[in-house]
Amino acid sequence: MLKAYIKELRINQWVKNLFVLIPLVFDRQLLNPASFVKSILGFFLFCFVSSSVYIINDIMDIEADKNHPKKKNRPIASGKISVKSAWGIAIFLAISSFIFSFFLSPLFAVIIIIYFLIMLAYSTKLKHQALIDVMIIATGFVLRVAAGVSLIVVERFSPWLYVVTTLFALFLGLGKRRGELATLHNGDFSQRKVLDGYTIPLLDQLITIVSATTIVSYSLYTFSAPNLPDNHAMMLTIPFALYGIFRYIYLIQVKNEGSAPDELVLIDRPLQITFLLFVLSVLIIFYFF
């Protein structure tokens, strides 16, 4: 039973909440003890509220999940966790996150509540609207970055990072839809109704547009942001960003991987190595140059 409850929290998807730490790293405050502690606490509070959203989403989708070849094994759909217990956990996690977030920062609390309400609307209605669904996903990532900003005293955080985050999140969301559509069983759109509003050629075109603009916007950030080294060393991270994007496109278009991006990062070794090299290069450039 405990294993089922832990599985329902979807801890593997907490990797998305690392975006809360972007302001801490990219504003060069990683070595500031106060900022570090507040950001880490904010990361976990965002994890708890996102888990509450996942639980509510599974409650809403219980009938569809029962007919899905993979999702039928989720704790709620399989009956390992009752709907009543699931509601109790979701409410507890959400309210606890709201209360403790106020102690970190009132603005952080407002952002986390806005995130919860938007994701609640997504789970009940908006996830069935093509294009709007991926835009809501992107909004969630931007709110994570904004939440991270609210936890620290920002010195020279570049607004370019909001642009990059938005585009990158759209890229991941469209890629996920492409993977789901490519692995759809017998055209059964009941498993995810929004897929009926997409086609693979449309998604490939949108992915091309968004991936290109993501690369351009990140490249512009590496030499135009105000807090970067004067020697433009940050441009050395562009190849890692390029390969990461290319690798993900390869996985969904050539390998027909239907997994979510956060799941692919956990199982694809080249993506893992690229991510680690990117993070290490950013840390070295920011804190040793």
C-alpha positions in Angstrom: 0.0 0.0 0.0 2.8 2.4 0.9 4.5 1.7 -2.5 1.2 2.5 -4.3 1.0 5.9 -2.5 4.6 6.7 -3.3 4.0 5.7 -7.0 0.9 8.0 -7.1 3.0 11.0 -6.2 4.9 10.5 -9.5 8.3 11.4 -7.9 9.9 10.7 -11.3 8.1 13.8 -12.7 9.5 16.1 -9.9 12.4 16.7 -12.3 10.2 19.3 -14.0 10.3 21.3 -10.8 14.1 21.8 -11.2 13.0 24.9 -13.1 12.4 26.5 -9.8 16.2 26.5 -9.2 17.0 28.2 -12.5 17.0 31.7 -11.0 19.2 30.5 -8.1 21.8 29.2 -10.6 21.6 31.7 -13.4 21.5 34.7 -11.1 24.8 33.4 -9.6 23.3 32.9 -6.1 24.0 29.2 -5.7 26.6 29.9 -3.1 24.3 32.3 -1.1 23.2 30.1 1.9 19.9 32.0 2.4 18.9 31.9 -1.3 20.0 28.3 -1.6 17.9 27.1 1.4 14.8 29.0 0.3 15.1 27.8 -3.3 15.4 24.1 -2.2 12.4 24.4 0.1 10.5 26.1 -2.7 11.5 23.2 -5.0 10.0 20.6 -2.6 6.8 22.7 -2.0 6.3 22.8 -5.8 6.9 19.1 -5.9 4.1 18.5 -3.4 1.6 20.8 -5.1 2.4 19.3 -8.5 1.8 15.8 -7.0 -1.6 16.9 -5.7 -2.4 18.0 -9.3 -1.3 14.6 -10.7 -3.5 12.8 -8.2 -6.5 15.0 -9.1 -5.8 14.4 -12.8 -5.7 10.6 -12.2 -9.1 10.9 -10.4 -10.6 12.8 -13.3 -9.2 10.3 -15.8 -9.9 7.1 -13.9 -12.3 5.6 -16.5 -10.0 6.5 -19.5 -7.0 5.2 -17.6 -8.7 1.8 -17.0 -8.8 1.3 -20.8 -5.2 2.4 -21.4 -2.6 -0.4 -21.8 -0.1 1.4 -19.6 -2.1 3.8 -17.4 -4.4 1.1 -16.2 -1.6 0.1 -13.8 -1.7 3.4 -12.0 -2.7 3.0 -8.3 -6.0 4.8 -8.6 -7.1 3.2 -12.0 -6.0 -0.3 -10.7 -8.0 0.2 -7.4 -4.9 0.0 -5.2 -5.8 3.5 -3.9 -9.5 4.4 -3.4 -10.8 7.6 -4.9 -11.7 8.8 -1.4 -8.1 8.3 -0.1 -6.7 9.9 -3.3 -8.8 13.1 -2.7 -7.6 13.2 0.9 -4.0 13.0 -0.1 -4.4 15.6 -2.9 -6.2 18.1 -0.6 -3.6 17.6 2.2 -0.7 18.2 -0.2 -2.2 21.2 -1.8 -3.2 23.0 1.5 0.1 22.2 3.2 2.0 23.6 0.2 -0.1 26.8 0.3 0.4 27.3 4.0 4.1 26.7 4.1 4.8 28.7 0.9 3.6 31.8 2.7 6.4 31.4 5.2 8.9 31.5 2.4 7.5 34.4 0.4 3.9 35.7 0.0 4.6 36.2 -3.7 5.8 32.6 -4.0 2.5 31.5 -2.3 0.5 33.5 -4.8 2.4 31.9 -7.7 2.0 28.4 -6.4 -1.7 28.9 -5.9 -2.1 30.3 -9.5 -0.2 27.3 -10.7 -2.5 25.0 -8.9 -5.7 26.7 -10.2 -4.4 26.7 -13.8 -3.4 23.0 -13.6 -6.8 22.2 -12.1 -8.5 23.9 -15.1 -6.1 21.9 -17.3 -7.0 18.6 -15.7 -10.8 19.2 -15.9 -11.2 21.0 -19.3 -8.3 22.6 -21.0 -6.2 19.4 -21.6 -8.8 18.4 -24.2 -8.2 21.6 -26.3 -5.5 21.2 -29.0 -2.7 23.7 -28.9 -4.1 25.3 -25.7 -3.1 22.2 -23.8 0.6 22.6 -24.7 0.4 26.3 -24.0 -0.9 25.6 -20.5 2.0 23.1 -20.0 4.4 25.9 -21.0 2.7 28.3 -18.6 3.4 25.8 -15.8 7.1 25.9 -16.5 7.2 29.7 -16.7 5.5 29.8 -13.3 8.1 27.6 -11.9 10.8 30.0 -13.0 8.8 33.0 -11.7 8.4 31.1 -8.4 12.2 30.7 -8.1 12.7 34.4 -8.8 10.2 35.3 -6.0 12.4 33.3 -3.5 15.6 35.2 -4.0 16.8 38.8 -4.1 17.3 39.1 -7.8 20.4 40.9 -8.9 20.7 40.6 -12.7 18.4 37.8 -13.7 17.8 38.0 -17.5 14.3 38.1 -18.9 15.6 36.1 -21.8 15.3 33.0 -19.6 11.6 33.4 -19.5 11.5 33.4 -23.3 13.8 30.3 -23.5 11.7 28.5 -20.8 8.5 29.2 -22.7 9.8 28.0 -26.0 11.6 25.0 -24.6 8.4 23.9 -22.7 6.4 24.2 -25.8 9.0 22.1 -27.6 8.7 19.4 -24.9 4.9 19.5 -24.9 4.6 19.2 -28.6 7.2 16.4 -28.6 5.2 14.5 -26.0 2.0 14.8 -28.1 3.9 13.6 -31.1 5.2 10.6 -29.3 1.7 9.8 -27.9 0.1 10.1 -31.3 2.8 7.9 -33.0 2.2 5.2 -30.4 -1.6 5.4 -30.3 -3.2 2.0 -30.4 -5.6 1.5 -33.3 -6.5 5.2 -33.4 -8.3 5.0 -30.1 -8.5 8.8 -29.2 -10.5 7.9 -26.0 -7.1 7.3 -24.3 -6.4 11.0 -24.8 -9.1 13.0 -26.5 -6.9 16.0 -27.4 -4.9 13.8 -29.8 -7.9 13.9 -32.2 -7.0 17.6 -32.8 -3.4 16.8 -33.9 -1.7 15.2 -36.8 1.9 14.0 -37.0 2.7 16.4 -39.9 1.2 19.4 -37.9 3.2 18.4 -34.8 6.4 18.0 -36.9 6.0 21.4 -38.4 5.3 23.0 -35.0 8.2 21.2 -33.4 10.5 22.5 -36.2 9.3 26.1 -35.6 9.6 25.9 -31.8 12.9 24.1 -31.7 14.5 26.6 -34.1 13.3 29.6 -32.1 14.4 27.9 -28.8 17.9 27.5 -30.2 18.0 31.1 -31.4 16.6 32.6 -28.2 19.1 30.6 -26.0 21.9 31.6 -28.3 20.9 35.3 -27.9 20.8 34.8 -24.2 24.4 33.5 -24.0 25.9 36.7 -25.2 23.3 39.4 -24.4 22.3 38.6 -20.7 23.7 41.2 -18.3 25.3 38.9 -15.7 27.4 36.7 -18.0 31.2 36.6 -18.3 32.6 39.3 -20.5 34.5 36.7 -22.6 31.2 35.2 -23.8 32.2 31.8 -22.4 28.5 31.0 -22.0 28.3 30.4 -25.7 30.3 27.2 -25.1 27.1 25.7 -23.7 25.2 26.1 -27.0 26.4 22.7 -28.5 25.0 20.9 -25.4 21.6 22.6 -25.9 21.7 21.8 -29.6 22.5 18.1 -29.1 19.8 17.8 -26.4 17.2 19.2 -28.7 18.4 17.1 -31.6 18.5 13.9 -29.5 14.9 14.4 -28.3 13.7 15.0 -31.9 15.5 11.8 -32.9 13.9 9.8 -30.2 10.4 10.8 -31.0 10.6 10.9 -34.8 13.0 8.0 -35.5 12.7 5.8 -32.5 8.9 6.6 -32.0 9.4 7.0 -28.3 6.1 7.9 -26.7 7.4 8.5 -23.2 7.1 11.9 -21.5 10.3 14.1 -21.7 11.0 13.6 -18.0 10.8 9.9 -18.4 13.1 9.9 -21.4 15.7 11.8 -19.4 15.7 9.1 -16.8 16.2 6.2 -19.3 18.1 7.6 -22.3 21.8 7.7 -21.5 22.9 10.2 -24.2 20.3 12.7 -22.9 21.5 12.1 -19.3 25.1 12.7 -20.3 24.2 15.8 -22.3 22.2 17.2 -19.4 25.0 16.7 -16.9 27.6 18.2 -19.2 25.3 21.2 -19.8 24.8 21.7 -16.0 28.5 21.3 -15.3 29.5 23.8 -18.0 27.0 26.4 -16.7 28.3 26.0 -13.2 32.0 26.2 -14.2 31.3 29.3 -16.4 29.2 31.1 -13.8 31.2 30.3 -10.7 34.8 29.8 -11.8 35.2 32.3 -14.7 
